[in-house]
């Protein structure tokens, strides 16, 4: 284990061990202070965030982008402060911490017994939304987690999410898809963060007018199992309650090859994600490269890829 990996593991361990013990107002102030400090330092993550926001809000000038990135860092640190504290929240606090619009798309789908896939972008706090689903609705679900380094950090994320009532599968290894399909055929719920895929299997989509790749998994699972595929977007406001919307189902096209159907369905997910991100850009925590143009360092040498430590895919 490298020194950087040991430091990352220690910092996240301290977060879950210490921040969850803080009174909520203190944790909120701490998160905002860390966010403002990071924003003022103008590091790679902040610069990347502004470049991504420039795609989302193309008419924004430098001052507006700076405002957005500051708000974005505050939203990002709110995510972390909440996540560190979630294991200590009471069931009542979790149940009261989220409100969802158009929830009937989920409950109707579960009632059909064919399984439901919820696909989300990196908006606001999907861990809180997941904890709300298991606590408020009483619906267990399965998700996947990216293998992080060091392994002890990955284990921390798995233990954290399992403690919130989620079944967590490793993203690598090739067996996750089959397990997810079995859960859906049994009428279960699967939740996947699905706005970024840099692998060769990613599906190219038009996203805010430029090409990006998003994972094929949600569309393929829906085709293979008959489960209902639902985009979900989340956002914060000035209250302590996060908001969200369950979008209408993304249907499987009646004609076309499997790749063609997958492309159409993944584009529909991208369009739904774009709607939520455009409405609440400051809550989109994309501090990494996403668009294909940015993945060529020769075209954008200002920043380097930043490892995603959220452990979700």
N, C-alpha and C positions, 0 to 999 in steps of 0.2 A: 504494500500500500504506500503510495507516494505521500509526501508531506501535504500536498494540496488536498488529496483525498481524505487524509486524517483530519485536516482542518474542517473540511466540509461536513464530515460526519460529526465532529465535535460541535460545530455550530448548530446543526439541525437538532442534535441531541439536547443541547442547551435550550433551544427554542421550545421543544416539547416538554422539557423538564422544568423550565423556569417561567416562560411566558404564560403557560396555562394557569399558574398560581397567582398571576397578577389580577387585581381588580380590573374589570372591563374598561373603565375610563382611562386607567393608567396604560393599559395595553394599546388603546386607541391612540393616545398621545405619543407613545413610544413608536408605534408604527409610522405615524405621520412624520415624526422627527427623523427617523431613519430614511424615509422616502425623500424628504426635502434635502437631506444631506447628500444622498445618492444623486438626486437630480442636479444639484449645484455642482457636483464633481464632473458632470458631463462625460461619464464613462461610456464604454462601448454599448452597453445595454440601453442606456438612455438615447444615444444617437440612433441606434437601430429602431427603437420605439418611434422616434420622430420620423424616420424614413418610412416606416410602415404606416404611420398616421397620415403622411403626405399622400399616400395612395387612397386612403379612406376619405380624406377631406382635401381633395385636389386644389380647391381654391384658397386654402389656408396659407397665410404668409408666415414668416419666421416667428413673429410674436404669438400668433395663434397656435402654431405647432409647439412652441415652448410651453404655452399654457396647457395644451393637451398632454404633453409629456409629463409635466408636473402632476397634473390630475391623474395621469395613468400610473405613475409611480406610487402615488398615494393609494390608488385602488389596488395596485399590486401588493403593497405592504398590508393593506386591510385584509386581503386574501390570506397572507401569511399569518397575521396576528389572529385571525379567526381560526385558521387551521390549527395553529399551535394550541388554541384554547378549546377547540371542539371536543376533545376527549373529556374535558372537565365540565362541559355544559350539561345541564339537566335535560331530561326529555321535554320538559315544558319550554325551555329556552330554545331548543332545536326546533320544536314544532312552531314556535312563534317567530322564528328567525327568517322565514321565507314565505312568500305568497306567490302562487302560480296562476296565470291566466290560461284559460282554455284547457284546464286539466282533464276535461272529459275525453280528449283524444287519447290520453294515457289510460284512464280507467275503463273506457269503452274497449280499448284494445286488449287490456288484461282480461276483461269479461269474455271476450271472444275465445280465449284459451289457446290462441295460436302463437303467443309470445309477442313481445314488444322490444324494439331497439330504439333507445334514445341516443341521438347523436348531437354532440355539443361542440362549440368552439371554445377557445380559451377565454371565456368571458366570465368576469366576476368570480364566484366561488362555487365551482361544481362539486367540491367535497361537501359543502353545506347543503346544496340541493340534494345530493345523494343521501346524506344523513337524514334529511327531512323526509325523503321517500321511505326509508326504512323505519323511521320513528313515527312520523305523522300518519303515513298511509299504511304502514305495516307490510310493505312489499320488499322482500330481499331482492338483491340483484347481483349480477356478475359483471366485472370489468377487467381490464388488463392494465398492467403497469410495465413501463419500460425498465429494462435492467440497467440500474445505475451503478457507477463505481464510486466508492468501494461497495462491496456486497453488503456490508453492514448498514450502509445508507439505504440501499434497496430494501433490506429487511425492516428498517424503521418505517418506511413508507407502507409496506405491506401490513405490518402490525397496526399502524395507525388506521388504515382504511378498513382492515378487518374488524378493528375495535368499533368502527362506526356502522358495522352490520353488512359490509360488502364482502363478496367473494372475489378475491384478486388472483388473476392468472398472470404469469410472466409473459411478456410480449414475444420474447424469443423462444426458440425451441420447436415451433411449428405445430404444437398441439393445442394452442389456444383456440383457433378457429373451430376445430372439431368440438371442443368442450362448449364453446359459446352456442354452436348450432344445437347441441343436445339440450342445453338449458332452454333454448327457444322452443324446440319441439315439445318440451315438457310444459310449455305455457309460461315460461319464466320471463324475466326482464333482464336486458343487457344494456349497459350504459357505456358509451365510448366517446372520448374526446377526439374529434375527427376533422380538425381544420388544418392539419400539417402532416405531410408525408414526403420525406425526401428520398425514399427508396425508389428503386427502378419499377416497383409494382404500383406506385402511386398513379392516380388518375388525373390527367391534366384537365383543369377547369378554368373558365374565365372568372376572375375574382377581382372586382373593382377595375375592370378593363384591361387586366394583364393576366398572363398565364401563371398558375400555381399548381401544385400537386396536392391532392387530398387522398386519404386512404380509401381503397376499394372495399374494405371489410364490411362496413354497414350495408352497402348495396348488395354485395354478394350474399351476406347472411339473409337478407330479406328475400332474395330470389330463391335461395336454397331451402329455406324453412317456411316461407309463407308468413313470417312475422311482420307486424306493422312497423314501418320505419318512420320515426318522428324526429324532426329537428327541434332542438330546444335552445333558446337564447336567454341569457341572464343579464341582470344589471343591478347596480347600486343606485341609491339616492341618498339624501342627507339623513335618513332615518337609520335605525339599527336593523331594519328588515330588508333583506334582499328580495328583488322581484324577478320574475321569470315568465316566459311564455312557451307553451307547447304548441308548435306549429302544426298545421294539417298534415296528414300522412303523405309521404312520398310513395306513389304507386309504382309498381313494376310495369314497364311498357308492355303492350300486348304483342308487339313484333320486334324483330331484331335479334342479333346474336347476343350472347352473354356479355361480351365486352361492350357492345353498343348499348345494351340496357344499363350496364354498370356506369357507363359514361353519362347517360341521361340522368340517372338517379343521383349520381354524385354531384353533377352540376346543379340539380335541384336543391341538394343540401347546401352547396356553396351559396346559392342565391338566398336561401333562408338565413344562413349565417351572416351574409352581407347586410341583410335588412337589420338584424339586431346590432351588428357592429357599427353600422352607419348611424343608428339612433343613439348609441352609447359608446363612441370610440374610446373614451378614456377608460372603459372597463375591459378592453381587449388587451390581454397581457401577452402580447406577442413581441418579446424582446429578442427575437431571433430572425434570421433570414427566412423568407417564405416564398416570394416570387422567384421564378426561374432566372430572371435577369440578375437577381442579387446573388444567386448561387455561384456565379462565375466571378472569382476574386478579381480578375483583370478588369471587370466592368465596375466593380465597387470595392476598391482596396481600402476604404476608410475603416471598415470594421471586420472583425473575424467572427466566425460562428461562436455563439455562447451556449454552453451546455444547458439543456432544460433540466432543472432539478425538481420539477413537479412530479416526475415519475408517472406520467399518464400518457396514454396514446389513444 
